[in-house]
C-alpha cells in the first residue's frame, strides 16, 4: 500500500480512510462508498496477489482503477503539510462530517 497509511500518526486522521468515492450500484440503483484507503489496498492486491480476470471474480479489480496512486500520495503529502501548520499554531486538523460543515454531500 505504498506505506501511505502508516505515514500518519495514530493521533491524526487517516485521510485515506476519511475520503471516499461514492458510486451508483448498477444492480440495485443505490449508492456505495469506497474509501481511498480501500482503493489503494485493491491496487496493492492487484499488483501482488490477485489473479482475477475481472470484476465478477474480485471487487478489488474494479476499485483498483478508480483513482491513480500518485493522486493519493499527493493528497497525503498536502494533508500532512496542512496538519503540521495547524499543530504549529496549537491546533489540530480534523475532518468535519457533512452535517456539521454545511456543505451537503459530494463535491
BELNORSUL-V772396 format. One record per pair of residues at least 24 apart in sequence whose C-alpha atoms are under 10 Angstrom apart, sorted by the first residue. I is the first residue (numbers start at 1). J is the second residue. D is the distance in whole Angstrom. If there is no record, write none. Layout:
BEGIN
i=[I	I]
j=[J	J]
d=[D	D]
END
This chain:
BEGIN
i=[1	1	1	1	1	1	1	1	1	1	1	2	2	2	2	2	2	3	4	4	4	4	4	4	4	5	5	5	5	5	7	7	7	8	8	8	8	9	11	12	12	12	12	12	13	13	13	13	13	13	13	14	14	14	14	15	15	15	15	15	15	15	16	16	16	16	16	18	18	18	19	20	21	21	21	21	22	22	34	34	35	36	36	36	36	36	36	36	36	37	38	38	39	39	39	39	39	39	39	39	40	40	40	40	40	40	40	43	43	43	44]
j=[37	38	39	40	41	42	43	44	45	47	69	40	41	43	44	69	73	73	37	40	69	72	73	76	77	37	40	41	73	76	76	77	80	76	77	79	80	80	92	80	83	92	93	94	79	80	83	92	93	94	95	76	79	94	95	72	75	76	79	80	94	95	40	72	73	75	76	95	96	97	95	106	63	66	67	106	105	106	63	66	63	63	64	66	67	68	69	71	72	72	63	64	63	64	65	66	67	68	69	72	64	65	66	67	68	69	72	67	68	69	69]
d=[9	10	10	6	6	9	8	5	9	10	9	8	9	10	8	9	9	10	9	9	10	8	7	7	9	7	9	10	10	9	9	9	9	8	10	10	8	10	10	9	8	8	8	8	10	10	10	10	8	7	8	9	10	10	10	9	8	7	8	9	9	8	9	8	10	8	8	7	10	10	9	10	10	8	9	9	10	8	8	9	10	9	10	9	8	10	9	10	7	9	8	9	5	5	8	7	7	9	9	10	7	10	10	8	9	7	8	9	9	8	10]
END
